[in-house]
Amino acid sequence: MNEFYQRKFFILTAHPDDAESACGGLISKIIQNGGTVTNCVMVRPSAEINKNRNESIVKIELENSQKILKHTIEFYNTPLHSNGRPNLVLNNNLVTAVEGIAKEYDVLISHWKEDSHQEHRICYELAQSLARKSFKEFWCMDQPPYNLHYNTFKVNLYIDVTEHIEQKQQALKCYQSYFSEQDIKQIINYNRYRGSFLGENKIAETFSIQYQKIA
């Protein structure tokens, strides 16, 4: 087993399916190597604009994905608008609430500040606040398709997930109400492109390490 992965990882994401699409292979690899992963989902399943989805469907899809990747899920009790849609706003109460969940972890992983989804960008700002405290490392995810307009993201960490890509694909397929076969193919192809920097037939998920604290 690899000691690099034998740590406690806290992945802060906006939605169910974000962790799977950005770092499902990493999650599988951490668990296989004896580490732990907690995915804190900031936008709990609630009313959906997508007619193919509702709160119940999303919960079931997330549970099915969790059975494959074998990580832990924590939900923030997201305030809702009058129409049932989530109302995620960065404020002191939000930071305090998540600080109460994010205790005794080694590595914090979250979205990048240039993600095209507004709730992803809120999570980045929230992670910046959390990172002041006990985490030894803070990474940002390179997440397709939200990375389409990145201008300042610098990849400095390549994780070889070649042996874990099947688990990632199966986890993504759990979200039938959201990901089409073409969507999944595009995500995996992006991972193949990133893996080409590691060697022939390699598959990688990529990150930008924002800081490392070395004792």
Buried (B, 14 or more C-beta within 10 A) or exposed (E): EEEEBEBBBBBBBBBBBBBBBBBBBBBBBBBBBEBBBBBBBBBBBBEBEEEEBBEEBBBEBBEBBBEBBEBEBBBBEBEBEEEEEBEBEBEEEBBEBBBEBBEEBBBBBBBBBBBEBEBBBBBBBBBBBBBEEBBBBBBBBBBBBBBEEBEEBEBEBBBBBBEBBEBBBBBBBBBBBBBEEEBBEBBBEBBBEBBEEBEEEBBBBBBBBBEEEEE
